[in-house]
Amino acid sequence: MEWIRFIIGVTFIIMGLLVFVVQLIGVYKFKYILNRMHAAGMGDTMGISLCLIGAMFIFGWSFTSLKIALIVAFLWLASPVSTHLISRLEVITNEELEKYCKVEKEEEEV
């Protein structure tokens, strides 16, 4: 039973590392900062979560697993929110936004 738990934990950790590799490729491939932030934000949330879930399987049910589960829950809540706020700041302050993407302007009502 311990070997099965270990194999499942290592599988989750390897999947997390693969997500980190895809994140790294995305960060270097994309040119615009918002595209890079999307790749980095998704990689952070999913990659770290998978690695921590793998650690939970390896440690088994203990107080350490409970703390890791709380860290995963915090990351799932905090990382997308912070990425969204930073992206929104970039959209608001970037004066050359039209150069990088299509901007739809709101029509004024008469």
Secondary structure as UniProt FT lines:
FT   HELIX           2..29
FT   HELIX           33..59
FT   HELIX           63..93
FT   TURN            95..96
FT   HELIX           97..100
//
